[in-house]
Amino acid sequence: MSEFTLPSTIVSAGGNPPATAVPGVAASPAQILLAGARVAAGGGFPGVIGMVRNDPYREYVAVGFKKYQTQIAADSSAQFRIGGNTEAYTATVLLQLEAEGALSLDDTVQHWLPGAVAANGNDGAAITVRQLLNHTSGLPEYSASPTFTTSYTLNFEPYQPWAPQDLVNIALTQPPLGVPGQKFAFANTNYVLAGMVIEAVTGNTAAAEIRTRILTPFALDDTSFPTDDPQLYGNYLEGHSITWGIYRFVTASQVQAFGAAGAIVSTLDDLSVFTSALISGQLLPATQQEALKTTVPVPNSNGKASYGLGVLRTETAAGPVWQHTGGVLGYYSLWLTSDDGAKQVVVAANEHHMATGTTPQLKLGQAGLDAYAAL
């Protein structure tokens, strides 16, 4: 990327360019995010798009390219794969089902999915639905297995199907990470099972329930949950992955590989609408909203991070913020939202190293926090 001049823009909600930075005057949230996006793009992301919001203030940033090969400039209205940010949608459906009396989050996995988790010391009879959603089940991570990573990361067959139980079975070749309920340990296995529970309770797929309960009522027309077609259409960020030191184009990838843990495609605006509505209490009754925001400590965070049901609470200099990140092949995204849903930062990039803690991710994440603090 260093050999190219990166196109970059800030555009206000009204479509007019904002005032440029003035020496001696504090940078605006959008200017802060733009600066971090430029660093991230220069460090390995082909393109970065983002949005900062504190109504009525709203601005968008775009840096680099949405299609690296053809040098098409990044577009803040483009679709992207949101990866693990899908978890909040899946958790919302299960919380709504509990509110309707269809299940209890304290039901066991065995109750709804008999025999689905029963190998190598992993026992669905000892794990509750709530523990799936807050990642305290102790279940191992299927995506850490070579059986999965070789196929998914190389992406030679983007149409390869993955049945949810097959993904769970890969995880069950390993012993538990811990005793259920004892500690937070992130595993996509939890949300694959959560999607299976949704289907067992309703008779419908998680994709169908998310569409009916969330996407349609909130007019999230640019959001979808693909279940078999790996392609993206229309205006989208081209997914890129660095393998053997070269960029590969991985927009089309195995959509069944994460399912209810990471399959959703969305935009900055749609992700903003959903997360604001969720965190501010527009999707759940009071009892379930409290459950959503009841957190468990995240290890090695110096007490600054704790996990609810599909959402992460982080203590920052600007106060507590709700957030989550998502990373799948070719894509990385992040959202941050205040407790009342009024202040937001949403960011997406079209490359993911399939490893956390890379320099572009860290720079972009910090830029998001800094921009949020300036709102």
N, C-alpha and C positions, 0 to 999 in steps of 0.2 A: 504493500500500500504506500510506502514512503515515496515511491517514484511518481505518484500522482498528486495533483492538487485536489484535495477533497472538497467537493461542493458542500456547502453548509448553509442552512437558513434558520431563522426564527420567524414564525408567522403568528399573529394574534388571532383570537377566535373570530374577529371580524374580517380577517384576511389582509389586514394592513401590517406592514413591518413595524415593529416596536422601535422605540428610540434606541440608538446605539449606546454602548457603555460610555460614561463620562468619567474622566479621571477625577479621583477624589470622591466619587459617588458610589455607594455600594452597588454591586452588580445585582441585576434582577434574578429571580429564580430561573428564568429561561436562559439567561446568559451564563449562569453557573452550570446548568445542565449541559448547555451547548459546549462549554469549555471541556467538561469531563467527557462528553461524547466524542469530541475531537481527539482527545488523548486515547480513548478506547479504540476508535477507528484506526488511528495510527499504529496501535499496538496489535492489531490482528482482526478486528471486526470489519468486514467490508462496508457495512452500513449500520447506523444507529438512528432510531427515531424515538421521540419522547414527547410527553405532554406534562405541563405543570398547571395546576388549577387551584384557585381559591376564589370561588364565585364572588363577583362576576368576572374576575381575572382568569384568563385561560390562554396559554400560548403553547405552540408546538415547535419542536426542533427536529432537524433532519441533517445528518452528516453522512458523507460517503455515498455508497451505491447500493441500490436495492438489487441490481443485477451487475455483479462485478465484471463479468465477461464482456458485456456490452456497454459498461460504464453509464448505465441509466441511474440518475440521481435518486437517492433515497426519498421516499414519499411518506409523510406522517400519517396518511390515511390507509396505508397498505395493510393487508392481512399478514399474520404470522402465526406460527405454532406456539402456543403458550405453555406447553409442557406441564410441569408440576403445579402451575396455577389452576389447572383443572380441578385439583383437589377441593377447592372451596365450593365449586359447583356440586360435586359429588356429596360433600358433607351437608350442603344445604338441602339436597333432596332427602337425605336420611333424617335430618332434623325436622323437616316438614312432615315426613311420614310418621315420626314419633308424635308430633303435635296432633296428627289425625288419629292416633291410637292404633296405627297399623303395626307398630313394633315398639320396643324399648331399646334405647342405646345400651342398656345393660343386659340385653339378650346375648347369649353366647353365639359365636360363629357356628358352632355345632348345631344349635337350634335351627338355624336357617339354611345351613349348608352341611348337612350330615356327611361326614367322612371326607370333606374337602381338605381339612387340615389335620393330618394324623400320620406323621412320619418323623423319624429321627428326633423324638422328644418334643416336636411341635404338636400342640394339642388344642384343637378348636373348641373343646369343651371348657378350656380354662381361659379363653380369650373372649372379650366382649366386643360388640360393635363399636362402643366408645373408644376402646383401646386401639382398634384399627384406625379410627379417625384422628387420635392424638399421638399416634406412632409409639404407643407404649406396649404393644402386643408382644414384643420380643421376637417377632418373626424375622427371618433373614431376608436379604435382598436378592431377588432373582436376577436383577440386571448386573450383578457383580459376577455372575457365573460365565465362564468362557462359552458354555453352550449357547448363551444368549448374546453376549457381547460380540463374538466373532461375526455372527450373521447380521446383527443390527448395525454395528458400527461400520462394517465394510459396505453394507447396503447394496450388495450385488443383486438382490432380489427384492425390490421395494414392495412387491405384491405378496410377499410371503405372509401367510396367515398365522396368527397366534391365538389359540383359544385361551380364555382366562385361566381355566384350570391347568392348562399346560404350563403357563407362566408360574402359577403357584407351585406346581410340582417341581419345577426347576429350583425354586427357593427351598423346598422341603428336602432336597438332597443335602442340605446343611443343617446343623443343629441350631437351636434357638440362640438369639443374641442375648437373651436374658429372660428373667421371670416375668410373665405378663403383669402389667401394671406397675412394674418396678421403676422403669426409667424410659426416657425418650430415646428412640433409636430409629432414625428415618429409614423407611423401606417402602418402595413402590408396591411391594406385595400387599401391604395393608389396603391400599386404595383399589387395587385390582379385586380383592375380596369384597371391599365395600360395594363396588359395582355389581358383583355377583349377588350380594345381599339385596340390593335394590331390585334386581330381576326376580329373585326368589319371593320377595314381598309383593311386588306389583304385577308380575307377569310380563313386564316390559323391560327393555334394555335401559341401562343408565342413560344412554344417548337420548332415547325417546322421552324419558322422564325429565331430563334436563331441558330438552326443547319445550316440552309442554308447560313445565313449572316456572322456567326462568327466561328462556330466550324469547318465546312468543309474548308473554305478558309484558316484558320490558322492551319489546321491539328491538331486540338485539339482532338485527337483520344481517349483520356482517360477521356473526359468530355461528360456528357449526361444530358438530361432533362427528367427524368422519369415522365410519366403521369398516369400510372396505376399499375405498378409492384413495390411493396415496397421493394423487395429484392436487395441486392448488390451481385455482382459476381466477381470471380477472386481474385485479390489482393486488399483488402480493410481494413480500420480500422473498427473493431467491435464497433458499437455504444453502449454506456453504459449510464445508468441514475441511479441516486441515489434516491430511494423512500423508505420511512420507514427505512432509515438507511442501506439499502442493495443495492448492484449493481443489476440492471436488464439489460438484453441484448436487445437493442432496435434498432439494425441495420435495421430491417424491421419496417417501420413506415409509417404513412399515407401521401403518397407523394403528394396528392391533397390538403393537408391542407394549403399549402402556395403557390403552383403554381409559377407564375411569380414573386412572392416575395421571394421565397426561396427553390425551388425544385432541383436545379442543383447539380450534383455529379461531382467532379473533382479531380485533383492532385495538388501538389505543383508546378510542372513544368508547367502544363497547365494554372493554375491560374496566374502564373508569366507571361507567354507569353501574355495572354489576357490583363491583367491590364497594362503591359508595353506598349503594342500596343495602348490601349485605351488612356492612359494618354499622350503618346507622339504624338498622332495625326494621327495614322495610320488607324483608323477606320472611321473617320468623316471629312467632309470638314471644312474649317476654321470657318465658321459661326456657325455650330453646335458644333464644339470643344469649341468655346467661350461660347456657351450656357451650355455645359457640366460643365464648370469650373466657371460659374457665381454662386456665393454662397449666401446663407442667413445665418444669425447668428444662432448658436445653443445655446439655453438658458443654463445658469448655467455652461458655459465653460470658464468664465473669458475672453471672447473675443478671445480665442485660437482656437475655432473650428467653422467651417461654412460648410454648406451642399450645394453641387451642385446638379447634376441630377444623383443620384445613387452613388455618390462618396462624401467623406468627406475630407475637407482640414483642417489640423491641424498645428498650429504654434508651432515649437519645437526649442530647443536650436541649433539644426543642420539646422534650416531653415524650410520652409514650406514643408509638406509632404502630399501626397494624400493617403487615406486609406479607409478601411471599415472593419467591423466585420460581422460575421455570426454565429448565434446560433439557432440550431434546436434540437429536441430531440436526445440526444446521441452525439452531435457534436458541436464543437466551432472552428472557424477559423478567421484569421486576415491577411490582406495584407497591406503593406506600399510601396509606390513607389515615387521616385523623379519626378519632373515635366518633365524631359526628358526621363523618363522610364528606366534609366540606373542603378539606385540603387534600390534594392528591398529587402524586408524581407517578407516571407510568412510562416505562422505557422498554424498548425491544431492540434486539440486534440479530443480524442474520448470519451468525457463525457461532458454533459452540464446540469447545474442545472435548466435550464429554468428560470433563473433569472440573471440579469446583476449585476456586481459589486462583484461577489464572489471572495474570496482570490486567488484561482488559476488563474482566468481570469485576475485579476489586476496584479498579478506577471508576467504572461505570456505577457500581453500587454506591461508592462514596459520593460520587457526583449527585446521585439521586437523593441521598440523605442530606447533602449540603443544600441542594435546591429546595427540598422539603422544609428545612430549617429556616430558609429565607422567605417562605410564604407568609 
